[in-house]
Amino acid sequence: MKEFKSALIIFFILAISINAQDIKIFGDASIRPRYDANHNGVYGNSTDDFHYLYRARINLLSEIGDGWFFQAQLAHAGFGSFAFSGFERTEYRIPTSVDGALRPGIHFMQMYFGMNSKEWSLMGGIIPLDGIENPLLDVHYYPSRMVDIPYALFSVNGAVGAKGHFYLAGNRLDLTVLFDANEGKYVESPAGNELSNLHDNYTFMARYNIAVGEFTLSPLVMFAYANDSTTAPLTFGAIIKTPELAGIKFSLVAGSSNQSNFGTTEYSAFYTRLRADKKIGSGTATAWFDLAKRTDKKIAGDEVHNFTYMWLMYNFPIVKTEKGSISMAPTLRYATEKSDNVKDFSRVKAEVTITYKF
């Protein structure tokens, strides 16, 4: 398998060198020193650590013509594509080496092709999805976490599927189908009796973008098609974006999610985020606050989990030229999850991200 991956990467590099004039190459690289403190109150131990995270992403875009294109992103399949964090999905190092000898692997984090026109678009493959702009993806896929950008971290803002858009009544309608799980038929050997016959699991998403003056209202719905004994949530809500008010751009996301598939824990969840962006000096200050609640239906009684999350960031440029830019973003994140007699968790992440874009 490793030999196949190496051959694939070498082939890809050769293809780029042969057709470099037809391919646009752009990307970014970041270093992020972070102080990370986790506290579990009386329900567990507490930890704190100072570490460095690194990330490099290379994007390749081939525009064939007449709107047809192919695009890919090479990066590390770690949380948020960051490496050397101590939490990598895949670690590459000699077994007897020290921790500092860790080497991140390179993977196709995105790989999709399609067609773009003024009236419609369609693309398929490993497609990009913005979990920070649409945090209802967090609620739908990670109801046990919901805050602290889990879709951006754990699904790395993408999934296998297809998406496209067209215009309905003068407004844009986005449709997406995501492949969630691969199932099949299970047969007892050697008798040949069919034990189960399961269908694949999918999530379907529709988002309608309505312009009201300078405001944008985007109602959306996501529903899962899944087997019994597999969670199949229905999630719906809306994203509202405002024009600048006193130099500040506001956005509000609100939604709910619930599921009661047989053989799983029935739950209902509510989520809201208020976000503000303001240009200050040469940079932009961003702040948002999340408030979420999940109620699990259990025989002994409902178990209620309350979440809060705060994000404060100031992103400002250091260098900007025709060939690229370097920026710095000090950031403070604070997340909590509380449940009576079950959990009292809080996490603080104080970090500085230095990013080079080319």
Phi, psi and omega in degrees: 000318179297321179296322179295316179298317180297318179296321180295317180294317179298317178299319181294319178296318178297319179297322179294316183294327181285322186244032185301328182290344181257000185237130175269130181242124178209163181178199181205159176219139185223151167236138186223094169289137186218140166257126188232118181235126179242131181228133183248013180060225181273002186257011178170181181282166176241148180224153169214148187205152171241123181212172180245142174239144180232148177212140172221131180229130179243124180255138180237124181233123176244115178260107186287326182127157181057029178091349181279142184207163169226135180222144179217157175229127176257129180197185179268137181276050173258178181300119182064019183071008178278147179242171178059029181266348186089000182231027184295148174289321182229126180249138179238110175193159175291134187307328184267005183277167178280169182301327182290353179270007179299138177236127179283144176276163179248134182222163171280101178279332172221146179194100186211157178225160181176201184221135178240132172220176180292331185266330185201167174211157177205131179214154180209157181133220171270097191264150178281144175221135184264097181285343178279319177289327180238081183290355175293342170296325176298315183294319184291315187265334184230062182295339179281350179241300174066321180244171184072042174040056183296326181292321178293327183277308190269327175262000176050042174054043178187166180197164174284128181170202180213150177209160179193179179212159168206176184254130180234120182056036176083358179241155185278131175246119178258131179238135183221140171234129184241137180271112187263323183203145179256115180241177181193195181264136180245126185239135179286134179248139003266003187294330179085011179286138179282118180276319177198155179223097188256147176265160177294156181255137182224159167238132178250135182227137175230135180223126182246123187255112185249126177266123177239095188064234177264004176270153174235126177245124183234086172290144180213158178220141174229131175223141183263139172252107189217167179286161167301149183075005174239135180299135181226078186285152168248120185235132178214158181174203183205153175242125180243128178239136183254160168288177179293129176237112185057037178081005182244133173262124180253152170216149180228130175240129177218143180188175178218161181213145177207157176202147180215036180298141183301136178086003179236170177283121177286134179213161171227145184222148176230145185213142173211146177223132172246125185232146178223136176233132180217134176282124179232117183063228180272354184243188180232128176265134180234132177220138171215158180227128179252141174227123185217156181212134175234132179244116178268129178273116181230158183300320182284355182129161181296141175247116187255129177244126179248131183241144168224156180206137177231136178231123176233125184213143171233114183252120182224148182282148173253312179221139175216120179228181178295337184266350180161193181207158173232132181226164179228140183222092170294136186218140174236129178235139180220120182236144175224151170219125182230138175213129185305126176063015181231310188209144173215078190253140172218150181218132177243130175234115176248121190211164173228124180251122176253121188237132175251121178249139182222000000 
